[in-house]
Amino acid sequence: MDYNIIIVSLSICIVLSYFFNEIAKRTNVPSVLMLIVAGIILGQVLKFFPQYNVDFFPSLKVLGTIGLIMIVLEGALDLELTKEKSGLIWKATLLAVLGILGSILFIAPIFYFLLNMDGGLSLLYATPLAVISSAIVLPSVASLNEYDKELLIYESCISDIIGIMVFNLLLSIMQTQEVGSSITDFGIEFLVTLAISFIIGIGLVLLFKFLNAKVKLFFFISILILIYALGKMIHLSPLVMILMFGLILKNHTLFFRGPLKNLMTRMEFKKMEKDFHIISRETAFVLRTFFFIVFGLTIDLLSLINFEVLVISMMIFISIYLVRIILLKGFAKQGTKILEYVAPRGLITILLYYSIPEDLVSETFKPGVLLWVIILTSIYMTFGLIKHVKQSVDIEDVESL
């Protein structure tokens, strides 16, 4: 293959993604949907050029994993930990945890009865579909009021992390057939992860200050990716480490106290935070672009026109929002109606699904379910955002009279 064609193709993808983002800002249609559609169209076009056929699947997980690291870091740098926001954080945590557990309990029976999966496998397959995608939420909520926006940012970031932890716990139970020991190991690993994350977070911030090099942002991004990979290899929860680093950097006054207080000035923290914000946002944008285009390339269109796939996807969609509405009525009465619409599935759903080991892969499950659920939840969120903007404009018009 001519490498000039590859370079041109990659450049066009980035340019398209930029325009998709601009369209998303004006229409509230998630850019992720446009990227997936672009990938599907590109995949169909490539069928007419066999010489350019490439197996894109191996790159999907790499792009998704690094993209997830950048997205979680970007989200963490937006989260302020203050006494005034403690109530909001607890609500977001409850919504994320109960949302995942509730969705799993609603979705698993669908797989159990309709796809003839056993109980454990039904729970495992339900977990990826129970997780809210911060990759879609973060770019989509900028126009909302402060309370709704912060609640959704906290909830989606926490949902990503809790979702991965629950998935790994269920996977451990399925592989070892030991419920008690798996839960105990899970608890120990989580506590160890928290302790290590705090130490690493403080250490990285100090290292950034004392490292005398003109080029160090991508050096630190590489370190974060390395930490994630090593954490994964020793069965810790590496996303917690990434989240902790971002939280420490954003909320330095909370963590740098006592002997640590005078090690860095406020201006040094602010500059470092700004630099990481820029690099994480730009890198997340690029990786998100290629991930969803590659995902579109790997989709089998025949699985989308399967009637059973569509019925199961609709049942999952209804289950997700039924659980969400119930939880919001109980824990987020202060929020506006828009919160009921924003629960998209996306990058993390795809990553977790493709993390299922070969010996646990179900022949009855069709990957088209993933795409339909992503599409349906994204369209529903788009409908809610457009409706919310229209209502806000109408209210402003009335007030101006």
N, C-alpha and C positions, 0 to 999 in steps of 0.2 A: 504493500500500500504506500502511496506517495505521502510522505510526511507533511508536505505542504497542505494537503487536503485535511490532515488531522489538525494542523495548526489553525487553518481557516475554520474548520468545524467547531473547535473549542471556543474560538473567538466569537463566532456567531451565537453560540449557546449563551455566553456571558452577556452579549449585547441584547439578545432576546429576553433574557432573565431581567435585565434592567428595565426594559420596556414593559414586561409583565408586572414588575413591581409598581411602575407608574400607573398602569391600568388598574391594578389592585387598589391603589390609593384613591382613585376616582370612582371605582365601581363597587369596591368591597368584595370583589371576587378574588379568592385566595390565589396568589401567584403559583402556589404549589399545583393547583388543578391545571393551570395553563401549561406548566412545565411537564406534567404527566402526559397531557394531550399532545404536546410537542414531541415527547419521546415516543408515544404510540405512532404518530404520523411518520416520524423519522424511521421507526422500525419497519413500517409498511413499505416506505420508499426503498430502504436497503434491501428488501426482498428482490427487487428488480436488478440489483447489482451484487451478485453472489461473491464477486472478488473482494467486496468490502465487508462481508459478513464476519463479525468478530463475536466471540463469547464475552458479553459484557457482565455476565452474572458475578464472576469472582471479584470485580471491582466494586460491586454494589455494597457489600458489607464494609469494606475499607472506607469508602466514601461516607457511608452512613455513620460509622463509629467515630471518625474524626469530626464529622459534622456535628454529631451529638455533643461531643466534648466542647466544641466552640459555642454551640447554642446554649448549653447549660452555663458556661462561663459568662456568656453575654447576658443571660437572664440573671445570674447571681450578682453581676455588677449593677443591676437595676434595683436590687433588694436592700432596703434600709431596715436595720434592726433597731427599733426604738421602742420605748415604753408605750408611746401613743399607738404604735402599730402592732403591739403584742396580740391584741384581740383579733386583728385582721389575719395575722400569721397563723394563729390557732384555728381560726375558721377555715383558712385555705388548706391547712394540714388535714383537718377533719374531712373536708370535702374531697380532697385527693385520696385519702386512705379509704374512706367509706364508699367513695365513688368507684374505686377499683374493686373492692370486695363485693359491693352490691352488684356491679356490672357482671363480675365473674359468676355470681350466684344466679343471675338471670340468663346469662348467655350459655353457660355450661349445659343446662338441661336441653337447650336447642340442639347442641351437638350430640348429646347422649341419646335423645329420642329420634332425631331425624337422620343422623349420620352413623348411628350404631357404635359410637365410641364408648369405651369404658369410662367409669367415673373420673379416674385420675387424669386420663388423657383429655377428657372434656374440659376439666379445670385448666390444664396446661394450655390448650388451644384457645380458651376463652380469655386468658390473661393479656396477650398482646392487643386484643380488641377492647380491653377495658381501660387502656391508658390514654389520657389526653396528650396530644402532640404539642409540645412547646414550640416545635419548629414551625407550626402553622399559627399558633396563638400569638407568639411574640410580635410578628410583623403585622398582625391584623387588628390589634386592640389600641393602637396609638390614639385614635380619635375619641375613645370612651372617657367618661369622667374618671377622676383620680381613684376613687374607691373601687369601681368595677375593674379598671385597668390593673391596679396593684393586686387585687384578689385573684384575677385570672393569671397574672404573671407568676405569683407565688404558687398557685394551685397547679399550673401546668408543669413548672419546674419540679415541684415535689412529686407530682404524678409520674413523671419520667423516672425518677430515682426509685420511688416506692414500687412502681411497676416492674422494674428490672429486678429488684430485690425479691418480690413475691414470685416472679417467674423463676428465678434461680432456686428459691426455696422449693417450689413445686417440682422443678426439674430434679433436685437432689432427692426428694422423697420418691419420685418415680424411679430413679436409678438405683437407690439403695433399699427401697421398700421399708425404710425405718423412719417413722414419723417423729418420734420423740427425739432421737439423736439429731435428726436433720434440723428440727426447730431449735434445739440447744446450740448446735454449731452455728446456726443462723444468728442467734442472739449474741454469741461470743464474737463472731466475725464483725457484727455491726458495731459493738462497743469498741473493739480493737480498731476498726476503721475510723471511728470518731476521734479516738485518741491520736492515731497516726496522722489523720487529716489535719488536726490542729497544729501538730508539731511541724508537718511539712509546709502548711500554709504560712506559718510565721517564718519558717526558714527561707522559703522562696522569696517572700517580701524583703527580708533582710539581704538575701543574696543579690537581688535586683539592685538594691541601693549600693552595695559595696563592690559590685562587678564593674570594673572600669573598661568598658568596651562600647564602641559606637553602635555596633550591631548586636542587640541582645533581645529584642522582642520575639523574633522567630526562634532564637535559642531557647527562650522560656516556653514558647508554645511547644517546642520539641520535648522539653522536659515534662510538661503536663501530659503530653501524649504517651511518653515513656512511663510516667507514673501510672497512668490509666492501664496500660498494657501489663505492667508488672503487678498492679493490684488485681487485675483480672486473673493473672496466672497463679497468684497465691490465694485466690478465692475470697478477696475482700470486695467491698463495694466501691469501685474506683470513682464513680460519678460523685459520691459523697466528698471525695478528696477535691475534685474539681470545684464543686459547689462551695466547699469550705474555703478554698483559696480565694474565690471571687468574693465571698462574704467578708472575709478578713480584710481584703483590699478595700472594699466599699465602706466597711464599718470599722475602720482602723482605730477610732477613738474608743470603741468598745473592747477591742482585743489588746491593743498596745497600751497597757497600764503599768503602773509601778516601775520596775527596772527597765521595761521596754519603752516607756513613754517618750523619752527624749532621743531614741535611736534614729528617728526620722521626723522631719518637719512636716507640717500640714501641707505645704506647697509640694514637697516631694511625693507625698501620698497622692495628692490631686493629679499631679503630672503622670504618675505611674498608672493611676486608675484610668485617666483619659487615654493614654497610649494603649492599654489593654482593651479598653472599650472599642477603640477604632479597629485594632487588629482582629479582635474576636468577631466584631460585626462584619468586617469585610471578608474574613476567611469563612465564616458561617454562610455568608451570601453565596460565595463561590461553590462551596461544598454542597450546600442545599440545592443549588442549580443543577450540578452534575448528578447528584444522587437521584433526584426525581425524574430527570430526563432518562437516566440509565434504567430506573425502575419502569418507566414507560416503555423503553425498548424491550424489556424482558417479559412484558405482559402478553399472554396468549388471548387474543380477542375472542376466540371461540368459547372460552370459559365465561365470558361476560354475557353471552346470549343464552346461557343455560338457565332454564326456568327455576330449577331447584336452587341454584346459586342466588338468583334474584330474591326468591321467597325467604331464604335463610338470612340474606343480607338485610332485608326489610325488617324481619323479626329482631335481629340484633340491633338495628337502628332504633326501633321502638323501645327496646329494653334499655339501651343507653340513656335515652332522654326521659324515660319514665323514672329511672333511678335518679337522674340529675334533678328533675323537677321536685321529687320528694325531698331530696337532701337540701335543696335551696330553700324550700319552704320552712325547713327546720333550722338551718344554720346561717342563712344569708338573707334575712328579710330586709336588711338595709340596702341591698343591691337593687338595681333596676331589672326590668324584664329581660334585657339583653343577655344576662348571665345564663338564662335557660337555653339559649341558642348556641353558646360557644362551648363546644366539647368535641372538637374535631379529632379524628384519628389520622396518623400520618407516619412520619419517619420511624418512631420508636416501635410502632405496630409492625412495620415491615421488618425491622432489624430483629425483633424478638422472634417473629415467625421463622425467619431464616436461621435462627440460632437453635432451633429444635433439632436434636441429633437424629441421624438417619434411622436408628433403631426405634425411634418413637414417632416417626413420620406416619401419618394416617393417610391411607389410600383413598378414603372417602371424602377427605376435605379438599375443596377446590380453591386454589389461590385467588380466583376471581372474587371470592367473598371479601378478601382484604380490600381490593380496589373499589368494589361497590360500597363498602362501609366508609372508606375514605372519601369517595365522591359524595355520598349521601350526607355525611356529617358536615362536609365542607360547604355543600350547597345550602344546607339548612342554616349554617352559621352565616353564610352570605346573605340569605334572605333576612335573617335577624338583624344583621348590621345595616342593611339597606333600610329596613323598616325603622330601625332605631334612629338613623340619620334623618329620615323623612319626618319622624315625629318631633325630633329636636328642632328642625327647621320650622315646622308648623307652629311649635310653641314660641319660638323667637319672633315669628311673624305676628302672632297674636299679641305678644307682649309689647311689640313696637307700635301697635295701633293706639 
